[in-house]
């Protein structure tokens, strides 16, 4: 089971808010694997207001062992 972590506007805000769920489904032009066959893909997610003001930013990184046949 995956734990849910909520980022963004503080829960105590009085602004009207809604939950936005983001799922990364594809990666392109990932870096090459290192000597041990490990790649370190990452994803930067930035939440902004309509005027461009940044609310929150998170970088997700996961090391993954890959095997090429």
mmCIF file of the N, C-alpha and C atoms, coordinates in Angstrom:
data_MODEL
# 
_entry.id   MODEL 
# 
loop_
_atom_site.group_PDB 
_atom_site.id 
_atom_site.type_symbol 
_atom_site.label_atom_id 
_atom_site.label_alt_id 
_atom_site.label_comp_id 
_atom_site.label_asym_id 
_atom_site.label_entity_id 
_atom_site.label_seq_id 
_atom_site.pdbx_PDB_ins_code 
_atom_site.Cartn_x 
_atom_site.Cartn_y 
_atom_site.Cartn_z 
_atom_site.occupancy 
_atom_site.B_iso_or_equiv 
_atom_site.pdbx_formal_charge 
_atom_site.auth_seq_id 
_atom_site.auth_comp_id 
_atom_site.auth_asym_id 
_atom_site.auth_atom_id 
_atom_site.pdbx_PDB_model_num 
ATOM 1   N N  . UNK A 1 1  ? 0.842   -1.176 0.000   1.00 0.00 ? 1  UNK A N  1 
ATOM 2   C CA . UNK A 1 1  ? 0.000   0.000  0.000   1.00 0.00 ? 1  UNK A CA 1 
ATOM 3   C C  . UNK A 1 1  ? 0.890   1.243  0.000   1.00 0.00 ? 1  UNK A C  1 
ATOM 4   N N  . UNK A 1 2  ? 0.526   2.221  -0.783  1.00 0.00 ? 2  UNK A N  1 
ATOM 5   C CA . UNK A 1 2  ? 1.289   3.460  -0.908  1.00 0.00 ? 2  UNK A CA 1 
ATOM 6   C C  . UNK A 1 2  ? 0.693   4.514  0.016   1.00 0.00 ? 2  UNK A C  1 
ATOM 7   N N  . UNK A 1 3  ? 1.559   5.179  0.769   1.00 0.00 ? 3  UNK A N  1 
ATOM 8   C CA . UNK A 1 3  ? 1.099   6.250  1.662   1.00 0.00 ? 3  UNK A CA 1 
ATOM 9   C C  . UNK A 1 3  ? 0.797   7.497  0.837   1.00 0.00 ? 3  UNK A C  1 
ATOM 10  N N  . UNK A 1 4  ? -0.259  8.204  1.184   1.00 0.00 ? 4  UNK A N  1 
ATOM 11  C CA . UNK A 1 4  ? -0.627  9.432  0.494   1.00 0.00 ? 4  UNK A CA 1 
ATOM 12  C C  . UNK A 1 4  ? 0.002   10.617 1.201   1.00 0.00 ? 4  UNK A C  1 
ATOM 13  N N  . UNK A 1 5  ? 0.752   11.419 0.453   1.00 0.00 ? 5  UNK A N  1 
ATOM 14  C CA . UNK A 1 5  ? 1.356   12.633 0.979   1.00 0.00 ? 5  UNK A CA 1 
ATOM 15  C C  . UNK A 1 5  ? 0.755   13.792 0.199   1.00 0.00 ? 5  UNK A C  1 
ATOM 16  N N  . UNK A 1 6  ? 0.232   14.781 0.901   1.00 0.00 ? 6  UNK A N  1 
ATOM 17  C CA . UNK A 1 6  ? -0.391  15.923 0.237   1.00 0.00 ? 6  UNK A CA 1 
ATOM 18  C C  . UNK A 1 6  ? 0.531   17.130 0.350   1.00 0.00 ? 6  UNK A C  1 
ATOM 19  N N  . UNK A 1 7  ? 0.875   17.715 -0.806  1.00 0.00 ? 7  UNK A N  1 
ATOM 20  C CA . UNK A 1 7  ? 1.726   18.901 -0.878  1.00 0.00 ? 7  UNK A CA 1 
ATOM 21  C C  . UNK A 1 7  ? 0.879   20.066 -1.358  1.00 0.00 ? 7  UNK A C  1 
ATOM 22  N N  . UNK A 1 8  ? 1.357   21.270 -1.156  1.00 0.00 ? 8  UNK A N  1 
ATOM 23  C CA . UNK A 1 8  ? 0.667   22.433 -1.704  1.00 0.00 ? 8  UNK A CA 1 
ATOM 24  C C  . UNK A 1 8  ? 0.210   23.403 -0.642  1.00 0.00 ? 8  UNK A C  1 
ATOM 25  N N  . UNK A 1 9  ? -0.988  23.934 -0.809  1.00 0.00 ? 9  UNK A N  1 
ATOM 26  C CA . UNK A 1 9  ? -1.532  24.944 0.088   1.00 0.00 ? 9  UNK A CA 1 
ATOM 27  C C  . UNK A 1 9  ? -1.806  24.327 1.457   1.00 0.00 ? 9  UNK A C  1 
ATOM 28  N N  . UNK A 1 10 ? -1.515  25.073 2.508   1.00 0.00 ? 10 UNK A N  1 
ATOM 29  C CA . UNK A 1 10 ? -1.749  24.620 3.878   1.00 0.00 ? 10 UNK A CA 1 
ATOM 30  C C  . UNK A 1 10 ? -3.229  24.306 4.085   1.00 0.00 ? 10 UNK A C  1 
ATOM 31  N N  . UNK A 1 11 ? -3.517  23.244 4.816   1.00 0.00 ? 11 UNK A N  1 
ATOM 32  C CA . UNK A 1 11 ? -4.901  22.818 5.046   1.00 0.00 ? 11 UNK A CA 1 
ATOM 33  C C  . UNK A 1 11 ? -5.737  23.866 5.767   1.00 0.00 ? 11 UNK A C  1 
ATOM 34  N N  . UNK A 1 12 ? -5.112  24.762 6.510   1.00 0.00 ? 12 UNK A N  1 
ATOM 35  C CA . UNK A 1 12 ? -5.859  25.759 7.282   1.00 0.00 ? 12 UNK A CA 1 
ATOM 36  C C  . UNK A 1 12 ? -6.285  26.965 6.436   1.00 0.00 ? 12 UNK A C  1 
ATOM 37  N N  . UNK A 1 13 ? -5.949  26.989 5.156   1.00 0.00 ? 13 UNK A N  1 
ATOM 38  C CA . UNK A 1 13 ? -6.305  28.124 4.303   1.00 0.00 ? 13 UNK A CA 1 
ATOM 39  C C  . UNK A 1 13 ? -7.821  28.213 4.105   1.00 0.00 ? 13 UNK A C  1 
ATOM 40  N N  . UNK A 1 14 ? -8.298  29.424 3.877   1.00 0.00 ? 14 UNK A N  1 
ATOM 41  C CA . UNK A 1 14 ? -9.731  29.621 3.654   1.00 0.00 ? 14 UNK A CA 1 
ATOM 42  C C  . UNK A 1 14 ? -10.066 29.681 2.167   1.00 0.00 ? 14 UNK A C  1 
ATOM 43  N N  . UNK A 1 15 ? -9.053  29.579 1.310   1.00 0.00 ? 15 UNK A N  1 
ATOM 44  C CA . UNK A 1 15 ? -9.281  29.596 -0.136  1.00 0.00 ? 15 UNK A CA 1 
ATOM 45  C C  . UNK A 1 15 ? -9.996  28.316 -0.565  1.00 0.00 ? 15 UNK A C  1 
ATOM 46  N N  . UNK A 1 16 ? -10.807 28.428 -1.620  1.00 0.00 ? 16 UNK A N  1 
ATOM 47  C CA . UNK A 1 16 ? -11.431 27.229 -2.178  1.00 0.00 ? 16 UNK A CA 1 
ATOM 48  C C  . UNK A 1 16 ? -10.362 26.358 -2.818  1.00 0.00 ? 16 UNK A C  1 
ATOM 49  N N  . UNK A 1 17 ? -10.275 25.122 -2.440  1.00 0.00 ? 17 UNK A N  1 
ATOM 50  C CA . UNK A 1 17 ? -9.252  24.231 -2.976  1.00 0.00 ? 17 UNK A CA 1 
ATOM 51  C C  . UNK A 1 17 ? -9.879  22.926 -3.441  1.00 0.00 ? 17 UNK A C  1 
ATOM 52  N N  . UNK A 1 18 ? -9.159  22.246 -4.330  1.00 0.00 ? 18 UNK A N  1 
ATOM 53  C CA . UNK A 1 18 ? -9.541  20.922 -4.789  1.00 0.00 ? 18 UNK A CA 1 
ATOM 54  C C  . UNK A 1 18 ? -8.292  20.066 -4.831  1.00 0.00 ? 18 UNK A C  1 
ATOM 55  N N  . UNK A 1 19 ? -8.464  18.768 -4.799  1.00 0.00 ? 19 UNK A N  1 
ATOM 56  C CA . UNK A 1 19 ? -7.351  17.835 -4.835  1.00 0.00 ? 19 UNK A CA 1 
ATOM 57  C C  . UNK A 1 19 ? -6.978  17.540 -6.283  1.00 0.00 ? 19 UNK A C  1 
ATOM 58  N N  . UNK A 1 20 ? -5.695  17.652 -6.606  1.00 0.00 ? 20 UNK A N  1 
ATOM 59  C CA . UNK A 1 20 ? -5.186  17.336 -7.935  1.00 0.00 ? 20 UNK A CA 1 
ATOM 60  C C  . UNK A 1 20 ? -4.261  16.140 -7.790  1.00 0.00 ? 20 UNK A C  1 
ATOM 61  N N  . UNK A 1 21 ? -4.571  15.070 -8.478  1.00 0.00 ? 21 UNK A N  1 
ATOM 62  C CA . UNK A 1 21 ? -3.749  13.866 -8.414  1.00 0.00 ? 21 UNK A CA 1 
ATOM 63  C C  . UNK A 1 21 ? -2.933  13.794 -9.701  1.00 0.00 ? 21 UNK A C  1 
ATOM 64  N N  . UNK A 1 22 ? -1.616  13.577 -9.572  1.00 0.00 ? 22 UNK A N  1 
ATOM 65  C CA . UNK A 1 22 ? -0.717  13.537 -10.727 1.00 0.00 ? 22 UNK A CA 1 
ATOM 66  C C  . UNK A 1 22 ? -0.059  12.168 -10.776 1.00 0.00 ? 22 UNK A C  1 
ATOM 67  N N  . UNK A 1 23 ? -0.072  11.553 -11.955 1.00 0.00 ? 23 UNK A N  1 
ATOM 68  C CA . UNK A 1 23 ? 0.599   10.267 -12.135 1.00 0.00 ? 23 UNK A CA 1 
ATOM 69  C C  . UNK A 1 23 ? 1.535   10.396 -13.331 1.00 0.00 ? 23 UNK A C  1 
ATOM 70  N N  . UNK A 1 24 ? 2.801   10.104 -13.130 1.00 0.00 ? 24 UNK A N  1 
ATOM 71  C CA . UNK A 1 24 ? 3.781   10.136 -14.216 1.00 0.00 ? 24 UNK A CA 1 
ATOM 72  C C  . UNK A 1 24 ? 3.727   8.766  -14.888 1.00 0.00 ? 24 UNK A C  1 
ATOM 73  N N  . UNK A 1 25 ? 3.443   8.746  -16.184 1.00 0.00 ? 25 UNK A N  1 
ATOM 74  C CA . UNK A 1 25 ? 3.245   7.469  -16.864 1.00 0.00 ? 25 UNK A CA 1 
ATOM 75  C C  . UNK A 1 25 ? 4.338   7.135  -17.880 1.00 0.00 ? 25 UNK A C  1 
ATOM 76  N N  . UNK A 1 26 ? 5.202   8.079  -18.179 1.00 0.00 ? 26 UNK A N  1 
ATOM 77  C CA . UNK A 1 26 ? 6.220   7.804  -19.178 1.00 0.00 ? 26 UNK A CA 1 
ATOM 78  C C  . UNK A 1 26 ? 7.415   8.717  -18.975 1.00 0.00 ? 26 UNK A C  1 
ATOM 79  N N  . UNK A 1 27 ? 8.596   8.189  -19.221 1.00 0.00 ? 27 UNK A N  1 
ATOM 80  C CA . UNK A 1 27 ? 9.810   8.990  -19.173 1.00 0.00 ? 27 UNK A CA 1 
ATOM 81  C C  . UNK A 1 27 ? 10.539  8.884  -20.504 1.00 0.00 ? 27 UNK A C  1 
ATOM 82  N N  . UNK A 1 28 ? 11.102  9.970  -20.953 1.00 0.00 ? 28 UNK A N  1 
ATOM 83  C CA . UNK A 1 28 ? 11.851  9.989  -22.203 1.00 0.00 ? 28 UNK A CA 1 
ATOM 84  C C  . UNK A 1 28 ? 13.205  10.646 -21.978 1.00 0.00 ? 28 UNK A C  1 
ATOM 85  N N  . UNK A 1 29 ? 14.159  10.244 -22.803 1.00 0.00 ? 29 UNK A N  1 
ATOM 86  C CA . UNK A 1 29 ? 15.512  10.804 -22.758 1.00 0.00 ? 29 UNK A CA 1 
ATOM 87  C C  . UNK A 1 29 ? 16.096  10.755 -21.347 1.00 0.00 ? 29 UNK A C  1 
ATOM 88  N N  . UNK A 1 30 ? 15.948  9.600  -20.686 1.00 0.00 ? 30 UNK A N  1 
ATOM 89  C CA . UNK A 1 30 ? 16.526  9.424  -19.359 1.00 0.00 ? 30 UNK A CA 1 
ATOM 90  C C  . UNK A 1 30 ? 18.033  9.282  -19.493 1.00 0.00 ? 30 UNK A C  1 
ATOM 91  N N  . UNK A 1 31 ? 18.744  9.620  -18.439 1.00 0.00 ? 31 UNK A N  1 
ATOM 92  C CA . UNK A 1 31 ? 20.194  9.514  -18.457 1.00 0.00 ? 31 UNK A CA 1 
ATOM 93  C C  . UNK A 1 31 ? 20.644  8.069  -18.599 1.00 0.00 ? 31 UNK A C  1 
ATOM 94  N N  . UNK A 1 32 ? 21.876  7.892  -19.006 1.00 0.00 ? 32 UNK A N  1 
ATOM 95  C CA . UNK A 1 32 ? 22.412  6.544  -19.165 1.00 0.00 ? 32 UNK A CA 1 
ATOM 96  C C  . UNK A 1 32 ? 22.652  5.914  -17.803 1.00 0.00 ? 32 UNK A C  1 
ATOM 97  N N  . UNK A 1 33 ? 22.659  4.592  -17.785 1.00 0.00 ? 33 UNK A N  1 
ATOM 98  C CA . UNK A 1 33 ? 22.908  3.890  -16.527 1.00 0.00 ? 33 UNK A CA 1 
ATOM 99  C C  . UNK A 1 33 ? 24.389  3.975  -16.171 1.00 0.00 ? 33 UNK A C  1 
ATOM 100 N N  . UNK A 1 34 ? 24.677  3.845  -14.884 1.00 0.00 ? 34 UNK A N  1 
ATOM 101 C CA . UNK A 1 34 ? 26.063  3.919  -14.434 1.00 0.00 ? 34 UNK A CA 1 
ATOM 102 C C  . UNK A 1 34 ? 26.727  2.545  -14.532 1.00 0.00 ? 34 UNK A C  1 
ATOM 103 N N  . UNK A 1 35 ? 27.927  2.408  -13.980 1.00 0.00 ? 35 UNK A N  1 
ATOM 104 C CA . UNK A 1 35 ? 28.685  1.157  -14.057 1.00 0.00 ? 35 UNK A CA 1 
ATOM 105 C C  . UNK A 1 35 ? 27.957  -0.022 -13.417 1.00 0.00 ? 35 UNK A C  1 
ATOM 106 N N  . UNK A 1 36 ? 27.076  0.248  -12.471 1.00 0.00 ? 36 UNK A N  1 
ATOM 107 C CA . UNK A 1 36 ? 26.368  -0.815 -11.763 1.00 0.00 ? 36 UNK A CA 1 
ATOM 108 C C  . UNK A 1 36 ? 24.999  -1.102 -12.372 1.00 0.00 ? 36 UNK A C  1 
ATOM 109 N N  . UNK A 1 37 ? 24.669  -0.489 -13.501 1.00 0.00 ? 37 UNK A N  1 
ATOM 110 C CA . UNK A 1 37 ? 23.395  -0.726 -14.166 1.00 0.00 ? 37 UNK A CA 1 
ATOM 111 C C  . UNK A 1 37 ? 22.236  0.016  -13.541 1.00 0.00 ? 37 UNK A C  1 
ATOM 112 N N  . UNK A 1 38 ? 22.525  1.106  -12.827 1.00 0.00 ? 38 UNK A N  1 
ATOM 113 C CA . UNK A 1 38 ? 21.487  1.863  -12.136 1.00 0.00 ? 38 UNK A CA 1 
ATOM 114 C C  . UNK A 1 38 ? 21.229  3.174  -12.873 1.00 0.00 ? 38 UNK A C  1 
ATOM 115 N N  . UNK A 1 39 ? 19.963  3.505  -13.065 1.00 0.00 ? 39 UNK A N  1 
ATOM 116 C CA . UNK A 1 39 ? 19.589  4.817  -13.593 1.00 0.00 ? 39 UNK A CA 1 
ATOM 117 C C  . UNK A 1 39 ? 18.866  5.570  -12.488 1.00 0.00 ? 39 UNK A C  1 
ATOM 118 N N  . UNK A 1 40 ? 18.960  6.882  -12.503 1.00 0.00 ? 40 UNK A N  1 
ATOM 119 C CA . UNK A 1 40 ? 18.329  7.707  -11.468 1.00 0.00 ? 40 UNK A CA 1 
ATOM 120 C C  . UNK A 1 40 ? 17.352  8.688  -12.103 1.00 0.00 ? 40 UNK A C  1 
ATOM 121 N N  . UNK A 1 41 ? 16.193  8.207  -12.561 1.00 0.00 ? 41 UNK A N  1 
ATOM 122 C CA . UNK A 1 41 ? 15.213  9.135  -13.129 1.00 0.00 ? 41 UNK A CA 1 
ATOM 123 C C  . UNK A 1 41 ? 14.601  9.994  -12.034 1.00 0.00 ? 41 UNK A C  1 
ATOM 124 N N  . UNK A 1 42 ? 14.214  11.192 -12.397 1.00 0.00 ? 42 UNK A N  1 
ATOM 125 C CA . UNK A 1 42 ? 13.558  12.054 -11.423 1.00 0.00 ? 42 UNK A CA 1 
ATOM 126 C C  . UNK A 1 42 ? 12.468  12.849 -12.115 1.00 0.00 ? 42 UNK A C  1 
ATOM 127 N N  . UNK A 1 43 ? 11.578  13.380 -11.312 1.00 0.00 ? 43 UNK A N  1 
ATOM 128 C CA . UNK A 1 43 ? 10.458  14.159 -11.824 1.00 0.00 ? 43 UNK A CA 1 
ATOM 129 C C  . UNK A 1 43 ? 10.288  15.377 -10.926 1.00 0.00 ? 43 UNK A C  1 
ATOM 130 N N  . UNK A 1 44 ? 10.185  16.555 -11.524 1.00 0.00 ? 44 UNK A N  1 
ATOM 131 C CA . UNK A 1 44 ? 9.930   17.776 -10.770 1.00 0.00 ? 44 UNK A CA 1 
ATOM 132 C C  . UNK A 1 44 ? 8.483   18.178 -11.025 1.00 0.00 ? 44 UNK A C  1 
ATOM 133 N N  . UNK A 1 45 ? 7.721   18.342 -9.954  1.00 0.00 ? 45 UNK A N  1 
ATOM 134 C CA . UNK A 1 45 ? 6.327   18.767 -10.063 1.00 0.00 ? 45 UNK A CA 1 
ATOM 135 C C  . UNK A 1 45 ? 6.208   20.113 -9.379  1.00 0.00 ? 45 UNK A C  1 
ATOM 136 N N  . UNK A 1 46 ? 5.710   21.103 -10.116 1.00 0.00 ? 46 UNK A N  1 
ATOM 137 C CA . UNK A 1 46 ? 5.570   22.455 -9.584  1.00 0.00 ? 46 UNK A CA 1 
ATOM 138 C C  . UNK A 1 46 ? 4.100   22.849 -9.642  1.00 0.00 ? 46 UNK A C  1 
ATOM 139 N N  . UNK A 1 47 ? 3.573   23.320 -8.524  1.00 0.00 ? 47 UNK A N  1 
ATOM 140 C CA . UNK A 1 47 ? 2.193   23.782 -8.443  1.00 0.00 ? 47 UNK A CA 1 
ATOM 141 C C  . UNK A 1 47 ? 2.213   25.300 -8.440  1.00 0.00 ? 47 UNK A C  1 
ATOM 142 N N  . UNK A 1 48 ? 1.518   25.905 -9.423  1.00 0.00 ? 48 UNK A N  1 
ATOM 143 C CA . UNK A 1 48 ? 1.510   27.364 -9.560  1.00 0.00 ? 48 UNK A CA 1 
ATOM 144 C C  . UNK A 1 48 ? 0.082   27.884 -9.635  1.00 0.00 ? 48 UNK A C  1 
ATOM 145 N N  . UNK A 1 49 ? -0.082  29.129 -9.231  1.00 0.00 ? 49 UNK A N  1 
ATOM 146 C CA . UNK A 1 49 ? -1.365  29.813 -9.403  1.00 0.00 ? 49 UNK A CA 1 
ATOM 147 C C  . UNK A 1 49 ? -1.487  30.261 -10.862 1.00 0.00 ? 49 UNK A C  1 
ATOM 148 N N  . UNK A 1 50 ? -2.664  30.723 -11.261 1.00 0.00 ? 50 UNK A N  1 
ATOM 149 C CA . UNK A 1 50 ? -2.889  31.165 -12.641 1.00 0.00 ? 50 UNK A CA 1 
ATOM 150 C C  . UNK A 1 50 ? -1.962  32.316 -13.025 1.00 0.00 ? 50 UNK A C  1 
ATOM 151 N N  . UNK A 1 51 ? -1.561  33.158 -12.051 1.00 0.00 ? 51 UNK A N  1 
ATOM 152 C CA . UNK A 1 51 ? -0.681  34.293 -12.345 1.00 0.00 ? 51 UNK A CA 1 
ATOM 153 C C  . UNK A 1 51 ? 0.802   33.907 -12.349 1.00 0.00 ? 51 UNK A C  1 
ATOM 154 N N  . UNK A 1 52 ? 1.108   32.616 -12.154 1.00 0.00 ? 52 UNK A N  1 
ATOM 155 C CA . UNK A 1 52 ? 2.486   32.147 -12.187 1.00 0.00 ? 52 UNK A CA 1 
ATOM 156 C C  . UNK A 1 52 ? 3.161   32.068 -10.835 1.00 0.00 ? 52 UNK A C  1 
ATOM 157 N N  . UNK A 1 53 ? 2.503   32.531 -9.781  1.00 0.00 ? 53 UNK A N  1 
ATOM 158 C CA . UNK A 1 53 ? 3.087   32.450 -8.444  1.00 0.00 ? 53 UNK A CA 1 
ATOM 159 C C  . UNK A 1 53 ? 3.214   30.983 -8.040  1.00 0.00 ? 53 UNK A C  1 
ATOM 160 N N  . UNK A 1 54 ? 4.419   30.608 -7.606  1.00 0.00 ? 54 UNK A N  1 
ATOM 161 C CA . UNK A 1 54 ? 4.663   29.219 -7.220  1.00 0.00 ? 54 UNK A CA 1 
ATOM 162 C C  . UNK A 1 54 ? 4.107   28.944 -5.827  1.00 0.00 ? 54 UNK A C  1 
ATOM 163 N N  . UNK A 1 55 ? 3.329   27.881 -5.706  1.00 0.00 ? 55 UNK A N  1 
ATOM 164 C CA . UNK A 1 55 ? 2.764   27.475 -4.424  1.00 0.00 ? 55 UNK A CA 1 
ATOM 165 C C  . UNK A 1 55 ? 3.657   26.434 -3.762  1.00 0.00 ? 55 UNK A C  1 
ATOM 166 N N  . UNK A 1 56 ? 4.084   25.438 -4.532  1.00 0.00 ? 56 UNK A N  1 
ATOM 167 C CA . UNK A 1 56 ? 4.881   24.348 -3.979  1.00 0.00 ? 56 UNK A CA 1 
ATOM 168 C C  . UNK A 1 56 ? 5.650   23.680 -5.109  1.00 0.00 ? 56 UNK A C  1 
ATOM 169 N N  . UNK A 1 57 ? 6.752   23.010 -4.759  1.00 0.00 ? 57 UNK A N  1 
ATOM 170 C CA . UNK A 1 57 ? 7.529   22.247 -5.724  1.00 0.00 ? 57 UNK A CA 1 
ATOM 171 C C  . UNK A 1 57 ? 8.084   21.029 -5.018  1.00 0.00 ? 57 UNK A C  1 
ATOM 172 N N  . UNK A 1 58 ? 8.061   19.908 -5.704  1.00 0.00 ? 58 UNK A N  1 
ATOM 173 C CA . UNK A 1 58 ? 8.611   18.681 -5.131  1.00 0.00 ? 58 UNK A CA 1 
ATOM 174 C C  . UNK A 1 58 ? 9.390   17.953 -6.218  1.00 0.00 ? 58 UNK A C  1 
ATOM 175 N N  . UNK A 1 59 ? 10.515  17.364 -5.843  1.00 0.00 ? 59 UNK A N  1 
ATOM 176 C CA . UNK A 1 59 ? 11.309  16.551 -6.755  1.00 0.00 ? 59 UNK A CA 1 
ATOM 177 C C  . UNK A 1 59 ? 11.251  15.117 -6.263  1.00 0.00 ? 59 UNK A C  1 
ATOM 178 N N  . UNK A 1 60 ? 10.821  14.234 -7.133  1.00 0.00 ? 60 UNK A N  1 
ATOM 179 C CA . UNK A 1 60 ? 10.734  12.818 -6.805  1.00 0.00 ? 60 UNK A CA 1 
ATOM 180 C C  . UNK A 1 60 ? 11.853  12.099 -7.531  1.00 0.00 ? 60 UNK A C  1 
ATOM 181 N N  . UNK A 1 61 ? 12.595  11.268 -6.810  1.00 0.00 ? 61 UNK A N  1 
ATOM 182 C CA . UNK A 1 61 ? 13.699  10.538 -7.415  1.00 0.00 ? 61 UNK A CA 1 
ATOM 183 C C  . UNK A 1 61 ? 13.627  9.094  -6.977  1.00 0.00 ? 61 UNK A C  1 
ATOM 184 N N  . UNK A 1 62 ? 13.883  8.209  -7.918  1.00 0.00 ? 62 UNK A N  1 
ATOM 185 C CA . UNK A 1 62 ? 13.870  6.790  -7.594  1.00 0.00 ? 62 UNK A CA 1 
ATOM 186 C C  . UNK A 1 62 ? 14.978  6.109  -8.375  1.00 0.00 ? 62 UNK A C  1 
ATOM 187 N N  . UNK A 1 63 ? 15.862  5.406  -7.680  1.00 0.00 ? 63 UNK A N  1 
ATOM 188 C CA . UNK A 1 63 ? 16.905  4.650  -8.358  1.00 0.00 ? 63 UNK A CA 1 
ATOM 189 C C  . UNK A 1 63 ? 16.335  3.297  -8.734  1.00 0.00 ? 63 UNK A C  1 
ATOM 190 N N  . UNK A 1 64 ? 16.624  2.886  -9.936  1.00 0.00 ? 64 UNK A N  1 
ATOM 191 C CA . UNK A 1 64 ? 16.045  1.650  -10.439 1.00 0.00 ? 64 UNK A CA 1 
ATOM 192 C C  . UNK A 1 64 ? 17.119  0.841  -11.148 1.00 0.00 ? 64 UNK A C  1 
ATOM 193 N N  . UNK A 1 65 ? 17.227  -0.414 -10.797 1.00 0.00 ? 65 UNK A N  1 
ATOM 194 C CA . UNK A 1 65 ? 18.152  -1.319 -11.469 1.00 0.00 ? 65 UNK A CA 1 
ATOM 195 C C  . UNK A 1 65 ? 17.492  -1.771 -12.760 1.00 0.00 ? 65 UNK A C  1 
ATOM 196 N N  . UNK A 1 66 ? 18.193  -1.629 -13.866 1.00 0.00 ? 66 UNK A N  1 
ATOM 197 C CA . UNK A 1 66 ? 17.633  -2.043 -15.149 1.00 0.00 ? 66 UNK A CA 1 
ATOM 198 C C  . UNK A 1 66 ? 18.472  -3.163 -15.735 1.00 0.00 ? 66 UNK A C  1 
ATOM 199 N N  . UNK A 1 67 ? 17.835  -4.017 -16.470 1.00 0.00 ? 67 UNK A N  1 
ATOM 200 C CA . UNK A 1 67 ? 18.519  -5.139 -17.096 1.00 0.00 ? 67 UNK A CA 1 
ATOM 201 C C  . UNK A 1 67 ? 18.161  -5.139 -18.574 1.00 0.00 ? 67 UNK A C  1 
ATOM 202 N N  . UNK A 1 68 ? 19.163  -5.039 -19.420 1.00 0.00 ? 68 UNK A N  1 
ATOM 203 C CA . UNK A 1 68 ? 18.927  -5.061 -20.856 1.00 0.00 ? 68 UNK A CA 1 
ATOM 204 C C  . UNK A 1 68 ? 19.335  -6.421 -21.397 1.00 0.00 ? 68 UNK A C  1 
ATOM 205 N N  . UNK A 1 69 ? 18.477  -7.029 -22.166 1.00 0.00 ? 69 UNK A N  1 
ATOM 206 C CA . UNK A 1 69 ? 18.760  -8.353 -22.741 1.00 0.00 ? 69 UNK A CA 1 
ATOM 207 C C  . UNK A 1 69 ? 19.567  -8.221 -24.004 1.00 0.00 ? 69 UNK A C  1 
# 
